[in-house]
Amino acid sequence: NMRKIPIIMDCDPGHDDALAMLWALSEPEKLEIKAVTIVAGNQTLEKTTRNALRVLTFAGVHNIPVAMGADHPLMRPSIFEEGVTEMVHGQSGLDGPAMPEPGFAPEKMSALQLLIKTIEESEEKITLVPTGPLTNIAALFLVRPDLKEKIERISLMGGGAYTGNWTPAAEYNIYVDPEAASIVFNSGVPIVMAGLDVTHQAYITREENEILRQKGGRIAVFAAELIDFFSRYHYEVEKLPGCTIHDACAVAYLCHPEIFVEKQCHVDIELEGSLTAGTTVCDPGNYEGKEKNATVLSGVDREKFAELFIEAMCKLDK
């Protein structure tokens, strides 16, 4: 299948968003990034926008339109101002490596307007790749439900069938804006869910990060330095065996679906639960007999994932 997949990345960079963006840029024969829309998430909207522009500038990319989207959830109070994610991503949301100032400005239009324009103007169906809270995508579906038929599918990072990371039951991206997630999961658009079940298996070890650092040029070193900073939280707080690059799974699946284990099932979002708000409730046993609206990724060939990741980062320097 040599057809390039046109994608819109909707993100909140974030170390793993940055790595997902770089991975997408490294596969020009498979993916074409039509636009990048920004949401508040790992940091405030100003910071996540600045981070996206700096990563693209660093990678020498100035021709992809970037637009600022939602700075707070659809219905709930924002948690971005409180610095809650600083232990994970640092003050800037992308602490660690030195980066240039943004070499270009975001579009004058909003993320919602850019999403509408890009989807309307596209000859072929667009794939959405959201790696932050789903506020922008939910807004799109509320305002222009007619555009759903021009969307091929949504490959997202969020949720988890069996575990959370922000609360015991909920993953951060979904927890931040459960109403938005509910709108997206109930939209009728096919969803691929790269949740914690798979992303906790998609980690890069210290040894692999050293291989990356030694092997590549400036972008590979930049990626290794992002991992140096990001991995501290994984090793020290979460006690994981490596640095999980969660958001990169949503991109990797589009390029290399064969390395993942997947299961079709119905997924819905818990909005009310006092312990479980923001939980992605997956029904692999099909107890409710509902339509299978999601491809839930449950496993990955970890060694192959790491190898492909290193290859992708090194390709960018060529």
Summary of the structure (lengths in Angstrom):
residues: 318
radius of gyration: 17.8
end to end distance: 24.4
largest distance: 52.0
contacts: 1161
relative contact order: 0.16
helix: 40%
strand: 19%
